[in-house]
Amino acid sequence: MILSLFRDTFQTGRWAAWPETRHRIIASVTIIATVPSFRCRTCGTTITGGLAVYPGPLIRPSQPDERSIPRRSTMPVGWYAVDPEHFGAPFVPSPDPDAYLHAMPGYSMVIEGVDMVSAGPRDTFVIHPADAPSLQRNPDPDRQAVGCCGRPGTRGNNLICPCGQEVATVMDECYGAYELHLDPTFVSVSTETL
């Protein structure tokens, strides 16, 4: 991002043959910054524009109403964070059945009476769903778990790059977090100096 700061200075002078004149002087300072964006590892397509690293810890916002639509996103538009925890499919039995562990951000999962936890990838990039407008719904029906209001994201990468590569999972169901996870296996960070 290039930011320019402008300062206007007006000077007034009297000349013998000329009326009062004003000369505008603009002083410009240019700041060079690096802006990370995300690209598909398969085809190199840019998935997001430049995003800033979120300055705090990854905290899921509490929702005022369990079924409020639209949901408050975990990340504001224009920011990203790295989630150090396992995210998404596959799911495995919880190592501690007495502990209340979330299988996905915001909700637990019980399959045939067994508490499940995620064994999916770690270090996914969490962004606002609006920051990746070029991603498309995965046409594979096995990836499209649908809840009452949206996609819980429990069946793996449900979004694809325009080239067809599965790259991300969006969670937009009313009872879980509202966020998009870019899979680091299929997405790379591209840092450009502007």
C-alpha positions, 0 to 999 in steps of 0.5 A: 500500500502506498500512502502519500501525505500531502502538505500544502504551503501557500506563499504570497509575494508582490511583484512590481509588474504582477498582482499578488500571486500564490504558489502551491507547493506540495510536499510528498512523503511515500511509505513503502509497505508489504501486503500479504495476499493468498494464492492457489498453489495449483494455478497461482490465481490470487484468491484475496487482495492484500490483507493485514495480519490481525493484531490480536489473538484469534477470538470467536465473537459471541453472537447476540442471538444463537440464530442471528443472520447475518452472523458476526464474522470472526475476522473483520474485512481486510484482516487475517489470522492463523488458527493454530488448532486443527480445523475441519474434517476429518474428525476423530474420537475425542482423546478425553470423553469427559472434556467438552471439546469443540469439533468445530469453532462454536459447536461440538459433534457427536457421532453414534454417541462418541464425542468427536474432535477435528483432525484436520489441518493446523495453521489455516488462514482465517479470513472474512468470507467477503475477502475471497470473492472469486472462490466458488462453491465446490460441486462435489455433493459430498463436500456440501453439508448444509444446515438450517441456514448455511454451511457448517463446514464439516465435510472438508473444503467446500470452496474451490479456486476457479481452476477447480482445486479445493482450497477453503472451507466456509462456515456460515451456519447459524449455530457456529462461527462465521469465517472462511479457512484457507487450507495451507496445503492448497494456498500460499502466502504471497507478500508483495512490496507496493 
